[in-house]
Amino acid sequence: MEPSRLKSLVLLSGGLDSSANLAFARHFDEPVLALTIDYGQKAAAREIRSSIAFANHFKISHRILDLKWLGELGGSALTAGGVGIPNLSISDLDHLPTTQKTGATVWVPNRNGLFINVAAAIAESKGIQQVVVGFNKEEAATFPDNSSQFLGVSTLALKYSTRNGVKVVSYTEMMNKVEIVEALKNLPEPFPFEHVWSCYAGGEASCGVCESCKRFERAKKGGSA
């Protein structure tokens, strides 16, 4: 007997990791809602456009949630107009002191913690069993809120704060970005890589020099991570 599919709410930014998790959720479980959050980030409009394209492609309901007050707290290059987004080379990506420094520049206070709890509240209200997030082991080295440990403690907390025990899962938590791209290529249906927006900036074209752009570039080329 085929195991029952779990209903999922997918936190979707339109980047590689979250859109990959939508694709995997569609393959393994039953995603019923994609949630995109506008927290005042510079790339908000492009992320929303990309997320809508993915939601339409995978035929899933999509909701945009306004949390711009988070960006108004300031201090992050992702949200503050007076703070420049750091540029990196591909060779910088595996130099931990460099990525820790740039990671501090783009850090948004408790962003993933807040997103998960907001998503869990919506999931609980709709009887959805799990929140799917786009985490990966490559960025977990720099961002602790991208790690398997954070997934575990988030699920533990939600066991007490949601009546239906919403779980937090990521199909890519143990993959690097090269492995994510390869896994997407092996899905039965072609993945629309053209919809991915992995840039921290919000122009019509990706900047090509921020950390997120460089990681996506390396993943597409199949380099080491």
N, C-alpha and C positions, 0 to 999 in steps of 0.2 A: 504494500500500500504506500502511495506517495505521501510524504509528510505534508501536514497542512501548511499553507503559506501564511506568513504573518503579515498583518496590515502595517504599513509603514508610512511615516511622515518623513520626507527627505528635506534636509536643510540644503538649499540649492543656491549657489552664488554664480553659477555659470562657468566656474573654473574647472580645471581638469579633474580634481579630486572629487568634488561634489557631483559633477555630472557623471563621472564614472560610477559613483555609488548609486546614482539614479538608475543607470543602465544595469548594474548588477542587481539592484533591488527588483527591477522589472523582470529580470531573468530568474531570480531565486525566490522572491517573495511577492507581495502584493502592495506596491506603492499606491496610495490613494490621494496623497496631497504633497505638492512641492511648495516649500515656504522660502521666499527670498526676503531678506531683511535689508532695508535701507537705513543704515546707521550714520548717514552723513558722510560716507566714504567718497573719495574723489572719483572712483570708478562706478558709482552707484547706477547711473543711467546705462552704462555699457553692461554691467552685471545683470541688470534687470532685463535688458534686451536679449542677452544671451540665455538667461534662465527661461524666458518666455519661449524662445526657440526650442530649447530642450524639452520643456513641458509639452509643447505642441507635437514635437517629434515622437515623444514617448506616450502621448495621449493621456496625460495625467492632469488633474486639476491643479491650478497654480494660484498662490496668494502672495501678495506683497505686503509686508508689515513695516510701518513707519516707526523706527526707533532713533530718529535723528538726534535726540537728546544725548545719546551715547557719544556721538562724534563731537557734540558741543562741549564735552568735558575737556577736550583739547589734549595737546601733548603728543599726538601721533602723526607721523608723516602721511598716514592713510587718510586722515580727516582734516588736518590743520593746513590752511592755505599758506602760512608762513614757514612751514617745515618741508624741506625738500625730500623727495623719495630717494633713498640711497641707490646708487648704481653699482653693479657688480659685474665681474667677468665670470665665465664658466669655471675658471680655475679657482675662483674665490669660494665656490659653493661648498667645497669640502674642507675649508679652513675654518675650524670652529670659532676661533677668536673673532674672525671677521664677521661671520654670520650671527654670532651672539651680539656684536656691536650694532649691526644693522637691524637685527631682530628687535632690539630695545627701541630703535627709532620708529619702527612701524607697529609697536605694541599698542593695542587698544584695551583699556582697563576691563578685565573680566569679560571680554567679548564672547568667547566660546561658552563660558559658564552661563552667561545671560541668555545666549541664543538657545542653548539646550533646555534651559528651564522654561523659556517662553514656548518653545516647540513642544515640550512635554505637556504643558497646560492645554495647548490646543489639541494634542494627541489624546489626552485623557478625556477631554470634552466630547471627542468624536469616537471614542472606543478604539482608538488606534493603539497597537501594542508596542511599537518601537519607533524611536527617532533615529534616522540614519544620517551620519555625518561623514564628511570627507577628510579623514585623518590618514596620515601615512608616516612610516618610520623615518623617512628621509628628513622631513621637517620637524619631527618630534625631537631630534637632537638639539634643535634651537628653541622650539616652542613647546614647553611642557604641556600645554593644553591641546596638543596634537597627539598625545601619547596613549598607549594602551592603558597605562595606569590611570589616566584621567577618565577614560571611558569607564573603567571599572568602578571608580569612586562615584562617578556621576550616576551610574545605574544604581549603586547602593543607596545614594541619597534619595533617588526617585522612588525607591521601594517604600520609603517612609512618607514621601510627599505627594504621591499619586495613588489613588485608590485601586487602579488596575495595574500598578507596578510597571510603568513604562520603562523599557530598556533603551539604552543608548548603544548603537552598534555602528561599526564601520567595516565594510567589506575589504578595505584597502589598508587597514591599520598596520599590517605586517609587510607591506610592500613599499618599495621606493617608486619614484615616478616612472622610471624606465619600465619596471615590472607592471605598473598600472597600464601604461600604453600597450604593452604586449598582451596583457590579459584582455583589454578591450578589443584588440585585433582578432582575438580568438573567439569572441562571442559569435553566436549563430547569425546575428544580423549586424550589418555594418554600423559602426559608431560614427556619428557626424562630428568629426574633429573640427570641422569648419565653424561650428557654433561656439567653441571654447573661447572664453575670455579670461586669460590668466594674468593680466597686467594690473599692477597697482594703480596705474594712471587711468584717466578717463577719456582719452582722445579717440578719434575715429579709428586710428590704427594703434596697435600695441607699441609701447615705447621701445621694447627690445633690449633694455639695459637694466631694468629692475630685477630683483632676485627672483620674483615669480616668473617673469618672462624667461630668464636664463634657465631656470629649472625646467620649464616646459620645453624650451628649445633643446636642451640636452636629452630630455625624455623622448622627444620625437626622433632625434638622431640615433637613439639607442646607446648613448654613451654610459659609462659607469656612474654609479651614484653611491 
